[in-house]
Amino acid sequence: MKNRVSVIKKYKRNPGIILDAGCGDGVFLKEMKRGGWHALAIDSSAASREYLSENNISLVSDGFLSAQIKKGALDVVTFWYSFEHLRDPSSHIQQAYKVLKEDG
């Protein structure tokens, strides 16, 4: 987990809004929250949703492409546990580009 956090810190020194699409158990977002980040999650698993709720992590949607996220609203979007499972990864990259801030 420390490696993932350090990757984010390499590009974003100040905490902002981070979204992890396909967040799994949410441990990464919990760690980012500890560092001052506003953590948002996307996951379709009922178990994940329960864990997120217990750890006060906001669940945005159960799917990234259907999520209602304003253009330019996010500082970071990650797909740590999900990208390799996507049917259409290019659509997800395009959506990430839309919802990220200019320096995201």
C-alpha positions as CSV (number, residue, x, y, z in Angstrom):
1,M,0.0,0.0,0.0
2,K,2.9,2.4,0.8
3,N,4.1,2.1,-2.8
4,R,0.7,3.1,-4.2
5,V,0.5,6.1,-1.8
6,S,4.0,7.1,-2.8
7,V,3.1,7.0,-6.5
8,I,0.3,9.4,-5.8
9,K,2.4,11.7,-3.6
10,K,5.0,11.8,-6.4
11,Y,2.6,13.7,-8.6
12,K,0.3,15.3,-6.1
13,R,2.0,16.7,-3.0
14,N,-1.1,18.3,-1.5
15,P,-4.2,16.2,-0.7
16,G,-7.3,16.7,-2.8
17,I,-10.1,14.5,-4.1
18,I,-9.2,10.9,-5.1
19,L,-11.5,8.3,-6.7
20,D,-10.6,4.6,-6.8
21,A,-12.7,2.8,-9.4
22,G,-13.0,-0.8,-8.4
23,C,-11.7,-0.1,-5.0
24,G,-12.0,-3.7,-3.7
25,D,-11.7,-3.7,0.1
26,G,-11.1,0.1,0.2
27,V,-7.8,-0.2,2.2
28,F,-6.0,2.1,-0.3
29,L,-8.7,4.8,0.1
30,K,-8.6,4.4,3.9
31,E,-4.9,5.1,3.8
32,M,-5.3,8.1,1.5
33,K,-8.0,9.5,3.9
34,R,-5.5,9.2,6.7
35,G,-3.2,11.5,4.6
36,G,-5.9,14.1,4.4
37,W,-7.5,13.2,1.0
38,H,-11.2,13.2,0.3
39,A,-11.7,9.6,-0.7
40,L,-14.4,8.5,-3.2
41,A,-15.1,4.9,-4.2
42,I,-16.7,3.0,-7.0
43,D,-17.4,-0.7,-6.5
44,S,-20.2,-3.1,-7.3
45,S,-19.5,-5.6,-4.5
46,A,-21.9,-5.6,-1.5
47,A,-19.1,-6.5,0.8
48,S,-17.0,-3.5,-0.4
49,R,-19.9,-1.1,0.0
50,E,-20.4,-2.3,3.6
51,Y,-16.6,-1.8,4.4
52,L,-16.7,1.6,2.8
53,S,-19.7,2.7,4.8
54,E,-18.0,1.5,8.0
55,N,-14.9,3.5,7.2
56,N,-16.7,6.7,6.1
57,I,-15.6,6.5,2.5
58,S,-18.1,7.9,0.0
59,L,-19.4,5.4,-2.6
60,V,-20.1,7.4,-5.8
61,S,-21.6,4.6,-7.9
62,D,-21.2,0.9,-8.7
63,G,-19.8,1.7,-12.2
64,F,-17.3,4.4,-13.3
65,L,-18.9,5.1,-16.7
66,S,-22.4,5.6,-15.2
67,A,-21.1,7.7,-12.3
68,Q,-22.4,11.3,-12.1
69,I,-19.1,13.2,-11.6
70,K,-18.7,16.7,-12.8
71,K,-16.1,17.5,-15.4
72,G,-12.8,18.5,-13.8
73,A,-13.8,17.6,-10.3
74,L,-11.1,15.1,-9.3
75,D,-7.4,15.4,-8.6
76,V,-6.7,11.7,-9.0
77,V,-8.4,8.6,-10.5
78,T,-7.0,5.2,-9.9
79,F,-8.0,1.7,-11.1
80,W,-5.7,-0.4,-8.8
81,Y,-7.8,-3.5,-8.7
82,S,-10.0,-3.2,-11.7
83,F,-8.3,-1.9,-14.9
84,E,-7.3,-5.3,-16.2
85,H,-10.9,-6.6,-15.9
86,L,-12.5,-3.8,-18.0
87,R,-14.2,-4.8,-21.3
88,D,-13.5,-1.3,-22.8
89,P,-10.6,0.3,-21.0
90,S,-10.3,3.1,-23.5
91,S,-13.7,4.4,-22.5
92,H,-12.7,4.4,-18.9
93,I,-9.5,6.4,-19.7
94,Q,-11.6,8.9,-21.7
95,Q,-14.0,9.3,-18.8
96,A,-11.1,9.7,-16.3
97,Y,-9.7,12.4,-18.5
98,K,-13.0,14.2,-18.4
99,V,-13.4,14.1,-14.7
100,L,-9.9,15.0,-13.8
101,K,-8.7,18.5,-13.2
102,E,-6.2,19.9,-15.7
103,D,-3.3,18.9,-13.5
104,G,-4.9,15.6,-12.5
